[in-house]
Amino acid sequence: MTAHRIRLAIILAVCFFFGIAGSAEELPARLSDATFWRMVTEFSEPGGRFPSDNFVSNELRLQRVLSTLTDGRKSTGAYIGVGPEQNFTYIVALQPKIAFIVDIRRQNMIEHLMYKALFELSADRAEFLSRLFSRQKPEGIAEDMTVDALFEAFRSAEPDAMLFDENLAAIKSRLTEHGFELTEDDEMSLGYVLTAFFLGGQNLGYPGPNQALQPPVFRALPTYEELMIDSDEHGVQRSFLATEEHFAILKRFEQDNLIVPLVGNFAGPATLRSVGNYLIEHDTRVSAFYLSNVEQYLFMSPDDWKNFYNNVAALPLDSKSAFVRPLINTGGGGYAAAPLFRPGFQWDTLLFSMEELLAAFSTGRIQTYYDVIQLRN
């Protein structure tokens, strides 16, 4: 090959490389309402069944991994999660470029739309809690008040039926202003979710409003307040309501339409694949994927867990991409795959390499959820 042809080949190779590398669109700093709603509707799958409502997380100690999680991952990629409000604390800590919440329950998507409207409508933490719980905002609330003091101030506030009606109407109005189209069933689900917070208040827990009626000594699962006042591994409170700054960060995410709630089965054919395609098109890797214990249910089927890991393999990853899994600490360094709600049980939140999981899966080393747990970092 002549020198001229060599130079031409190099030029063509460089052009081809930069043509491919430059083909990805830049991830927008804000999604339009139309784009947001198109993603919610087109990326989602039909809703599925789950044995409980799951208004509130049942996992304490979610913050104990935040320092490690944010190391080398903050503001670098996308976040994927499942479930209700626990995702907000991770989003505030990571400040990803975009976040997707994927849950098989359509009600979870509706709950996140409720949260979106409430964050947009509320000027600060106190107004947010007033609207969420439908209780009048107490006097004497200060901007620099600790989250413990903030919840203490609401402790004597009574549920207000008139305020509930006003809040429900305001939420519907805000979603309508965005152009989001809710079905009649969606509106019923929205009222159902807000009613749970109205009845349970800051004592609402995973089992629903009835938990708020139980004496604390009989509660096996955390309340909304306990989740918000929890702290990280260094004793620093880092929930999304810990400070006004944290609240403002999350409010901005919601205003920019960057928390996209989707209805989807982790083992399904469309939702995670659609998320992966979108991230690939925008040259964005997954920083963190909060799983809760969804895999535990997937391993009840001979194929679902395999389909899920194949979906994960289609996501854009790098060496820092991490699964976040809360597990029950059984003592002696052991962890349980299923919740063991007994006196003294303790959650631990652990990080797992997504690439290592896929490598183990591809070589047949994953056959049970116990095999997955053994891969912890």
C-alpha positions in Angstrom: 0.0 0.0 0.0 1.4 3.4 -1.0 1.9 6.2 1.5 -1.0 8.1 -0.1 -3.3 5.1 0.4 -2.2 4.7 4.0 -2.9 8.3 4.7 -6.3 8.0 3.1 -7.1 4.9 5.1 -6.2 6.7 8.3 -8.3 9.7 7.4 -11.3 7.5 6.6 -10.9 5.5 9.8 -10.7 8.7 11.9 -13.8 10.1 10.1 -15.6 6.9 10.6 -14.7 6.8 14.3 -15.7 10.4 15.0 -18.9 9.9 12.9 -19.9 7.1 15.1 -18.8 8.8 18.4 -20.5 12.0 17.4 -23.7 10.3 16.4 -25.0 10.2 20.0 -27.2 13.1 21.1 -26.3 15.0 24.2 -28.5 14.2 27.1 -30.7 17.3 27.7 -30.5 19.2 30.9 -34.3 19.3 31.0 -36.9 17.2 29.3 -40.0 18.9 27.8 -43.3 17.8 29.2 -44.1 16.2 25.9 -40.9 14.2 25.9 -41.3 13.2 29.5 -44.9 11.9 29.0 -43.9 10.2 25.8 -41.2 8.3 27.6 -43.6 7.4 30.5 -46.2 6.0 28.1 -44.0 4.5 25.4 -41.3 2.9 27.6 -43.8 1.4 30.0 -45.3 -2.1 30.0 -48.7 -3.2 31.2 -48.9 -3.1 35.0 -48.5 -6.3 37.0 -49.5 -7.6 40.4 -47.6 -7.3 43.7 -48.7 -8.6 47.1 -48.6 -5.2 48.8 -49.2 -1.5 48.2 -45.6 -0.4 49.2 -46.5 3.3 49.8 -43.3 3.6 51.8 -39.9 1.8 51.8 -39.5 -1.0 54.4 -35.7 -0.7 54.4 -33.8 1.2 57.0 -30.0 2.0 56.7 -30.4 2.9 53.0 -28.0 5.8 53.6 -25.2 3.7 55.1 -23.7 3.2 51.6 -23.9 6.8 50.3 -20.2 7.7 50.7 -19.1 4.7 48.8 -21.8 5.0 46.2 -21.0 8.6 45.3 -17.2 8.0 45.1 -16.5 8.3 41.4 -20.2 8.1 40.4 -21.6 11.5 41.4 -23.1 13.4 38.4 -21.5 11.0 36.0 -24.4 8.9 34.6 -27.9 7.6 35.0 -29.8 6.2 38.0 -32.3 3.4 37.8 -34.4 2.4 40.8 -37.5 0.7 42.0 -40.2 1.5 44.6 -41.3 4.8 46.2 -39.4 7.5 48.1 -36.1 5.8 48.9 -35.0 6.6 45.4 -35.1 10.3 46.2 -32.3 10.1 48.7 -30.0 8.3 46.3 -30.9 10.8 43.5 -30.0 13.7 45.8 -26.7 12.1 46.7 -25.7 11.0 43.2 -27.2 13.9 41.3 -27.3 11.8 38.1 -27.9 13.2 34.6 -31.3 11.4 34.6 -33.2 8.9 36.7 -35.7 6.2 35.8 -37.9 4.5 38.4 -39.1 1.1 37.1 -41.8 -0.7 39.0 -44.3 -3.4 38.0 -47.1 -1.6 39.9 -48.7 1.2 37.9 -49.7 2.6 41.3 -46.0 3.3 42.0 -45.9 5.4 38.8 -48.9 7.3 40.0 -47.3 7.8 43.4 -44.2 9.3 41.8 -46.4 11.6 39.7 -48.1 12.7 43.0 -44.6 13.4 44.4 -43.6 15.3 41.3 -46.6 17.6 41.7 -46.1 18.1 45.4 -42.4 19.0 45.0 -43.3 21.5 42.3 -46.1 23.0 44.4 -44.1 23.3 47.6 -41.7 26.1 48.4 -39.9 24.3 51.2 -39.8 21.1 53.3 -42.5 22.2 55.7 -45.0 23.1 52.9 -44.2 19.7 51.2 -45.0 17.8 54.4 -48.1 19.8 55.0 -49.3 18.9 51.5 -48.2 15.3 51.7 -49.8 14.5 55.0 -52.7 17.1 54.6 -51.9 18.8 57.9 -51.7 22.5 58.5 -48.1 23.8 58.6 -47.1 24.4 62.2 -46.0 27.8 63.4 -42.4 28.6 64.0 -40.8 26.5 61.3 -37.3 27.7 60.5 -35.4 27.1 57.3 -32.3 25.6 59.1 -34.4 23.3 61.3 -33.1 19.8 61.6 -35.2 17.1 60.0 -35.8 15.7 63.5 -37.2 19.0 64.7 -39.2 19.4 61.5 -41.0 16.1 62.1 -41.4 16.9 65.8 -43.2 20.1 64.8 -45.7 18.1 62.8 -46.3 15.5 65.5 -49.3 17.2 67.0 -50.8 18.3 63.7 -54.2 16.7 62.9 -55.3 15.5 59.5 -57.4 18.1 57.8 -60.1 16.7 55.4 -60.6 20.1 53.7 -56.8 20.4 53.1 -56.8 16.9 51.7 -59.4 17.9 49.1 -57.5 21.0 48.2 -54.2 19.1 47.9 -55.8 16.4 45.7 -57.3 19.0 43.4 -54.0 20.9 43.2 -52.1 17.7 42.3 -54.5 16.9 39.5 -54.4 20.4 38.3 -50.6 20.5 38.2 -50.4 17.2 36.3 -53.1 18.5 33.8 -51.1 21.7 33.3 -48.2 19.5 32.3 -50.4 17.8 29.7 -50.2 14.4 31.4 -53.3 12.3 30.7 -54.5 10.2 33.6 -57.2 7.6 33.2 -60.2 7.3 35.5 -58.4 4.4 37.2 -55.2 6.5 37.5 -57.2 9.3 39.3 -58.7 6.7 41.7 -55.2 5.4 42.4 -53.9 8.9 43.0 -56.7 9.5 45.6 -56.0 6.1 47.2 -52.3 6.9 47.6 -52.8 10.4 49.0 -55.4 9.0 51.4 -52.8 6.6 52.8 -50.5 9.6 53.6 -53.5 11.5 55.0 -54.5 8.6 57.4 -51.0 7.5 58.3 -49.1 10.8 58.4 -45.5 10.6 59.5 -46.2 7.2 61.0 -47.1 5.7 57.6 -45.1 2.6 56.9 -44.9 -0.2 54.4 -48.0 -2.1 55.6 -50.1 1.1 55.0 -52.1 3.4 57.3 -52.8 0.6 59.8 -49.2 0.7 61.0 -49.7 4.2 62.3 -52.3 2.8 64.8 -49.8 0.3 66.2 -47.8 1.1 69.3 -44.1 1.6 68.4 -43.0 -1.4 70.4 -45.0 -3.7 68.0 -43.7 -2.2 64.7 -41.4 -4.3 62.7 -41.0 -1.9 59.8 -39.9 1.8 59.8 -42.2 4.7 59.6 -41.9 7.6 57.1 -40.4 9.7 59.8 -37.8 7.1 60.7 -36.7 6.8 57.1 -36.3 10.6 56.8 -34.3 11.0 60.0 -32.0 8.1 59.4 -28.3 8.8 58.7 -25.4 7.6 56.6 -22.4 5.5 57.8 -20.8 8.5 59.4 -23.9 9.6 61.3 -24.8 12.4 58.9 -28.5 12.7 58.0 -28.7 12.7 54.2 -32.3 12.0 53.3 -34.0 14.1 50.7 -35.7 16.0 53.5 -32.6 16.3 55.7 -32.0 19.9 54.7 -33.6 22.6 52.6 -30.6 22.2 50.1 -31.5 18.5 49.6 -35.1 19.4 49.1 -34.2 22.1 46.5 -32.0 19.6 44.6 -34.9 17.1 44.3 -37.4 19.9 43.5 -35.1 20.9 40.5 -35.0 17.3 39.3 -38.8 17.2 39.3 -39.2 20.6 37.7 -36.8 19.5 34.9 -38.7 16.3 34.3 -35.5 14.2 35.0 -37.1 11.6 37.3 -39.1 9.4 34.9 -41.4 6.9 36.5 -42.1 3.8 34.4 -44.3 0.8 34.7 -42.2 -2.2 33.9 -41.3 -5.8 34.8 -37.5 -6.2 35.3 -37.8 -9.4 33.3 -40.1 -7.8 30.7 -39.3 -7.3 27.0 -39.7 -3.5 26.7 -39.1 -1.1 29.7 -35.4 -1.8 30.6 -34.6 -2.3 27.0 -36.1 1.1 26.2 -34.2 2.8 29.0 -31.0 1.2 27.7 -31.6 2.3 24.2 -32.3 5.8 25.3 -29.1 6.0 27.4 -27.0 4.5 24.5 -28.4 7.1 22.1 -27.3 9.8 24.6 -23.9 8.3 25.4 -24.8 7.9 29.1 -23.8 5.0 31.4 -25.7 3.6 34.3 -24.1 4.8 37.6 -26.3 2.9 40.0 -29.3 0.5 39.9 -31.2 0.3 43.2 -32.9 -3.2 43.2 -34.5 -3.6 46.6 -35.2 -7.3 46.7 -36.9 -7.6 43.4 -34.5 -10.4 42.3 -35.8 -12.5 45.1 -39.2 -12.7 43.3 -37.6 -13.1 39.9 -35.8 -16.3 41.1 -39.2 -17.8 41.8 -39.5 -18.3 38.0 -37.1 -20.4 36.0 -36.8 -17.8 33.3 -37.5 -14.4 34.9 -34.1 -13.9 36.5 -32.4 -14.9 33.3 -34.5 -12.5 31.3 -33.6 -9.7 33.8 -29.9 -10.3 33.6 -30.1 -10.3 29.8 -31.9 -6.9 30.1 -29.1 -5.7 32.3 -26.6 -6.8 29.7 -28.3 -4.5 27.2 -27.7 -1.4 29.5 -24.7 0.8 28.9 -22.3 0.1 31.8 -18.8 0.8 32.9 -16.5 -0.5 35.7 -18.2 1.8 38.3 -21.8 0.7 37.5 -23.2 -0.7 40.7 -26.2 -2.6 41.9 -27.6 -1.3 45.3 -29.1 -4.2 47.3 -30.6 -3.9 50.8 -30.2 -7.3 52.6 -31.1 -8.7 56.0 -28.0 -9.1 58.2 -28.3 -12.4 59.9 -25.1 -11.9 62.0 -21.7 -13.4 61.6 -21.2 -11.8 58.2 -24.2 -13.6 56.7 -27.1 -12.2 54.7 -30.6 -13.4 54.0 -32.3 -13.2 50.6 -35.7 -12.8 52.2 -36.9 -10.4 54.9 -36.8 -12.0 58.3 -39.0 -9.6 60.4 -38.0 -10.7 63.9 -36.9 -8.6 66.9 -33.5 -7.2 66.4 -33.2 -7.8 62.6 -31.1 -5.4 60.8 -30.9 -4.1 57.2 -27.5 -3.6 55.5 -27.2 -1.9 52.2 -24.4 -3.2 49.9 -22.9 -2.4 46.5 -22.4 -5.0 43.8 -20.5 -4.6 40.6 -22.9 -4.9 37.6 -20.2 -6.0 35.3 -19.0 -8.8 37.7 -22.6 -10.0 38.0 -22.9 -10.2 34.2 -19.6 -12.1 34.0 -20.8 -14.6 36.6 -24.1 -15.0 34.8 -22.5 -15.5 31.4 -20.3 -18.3 32.8 -23.1 -20.1 34.6 -22.1 -19.2 38.1 -25.5 -17.7 38.9 -28.2 -20.2 39.5 -29.8 -18.9 42.7 -30.3 -15.5 44.5 -27.8 -16.8 47.1 -25.2 -17.0 44.4 -25.9 -13.3 43.6 -25.4 -12.3 47.3 -22.1 -14.0 47.4 -20.7 -11.5 44.8 -20.9 -8.6 47.2 -18.0 -6.2 47.1 
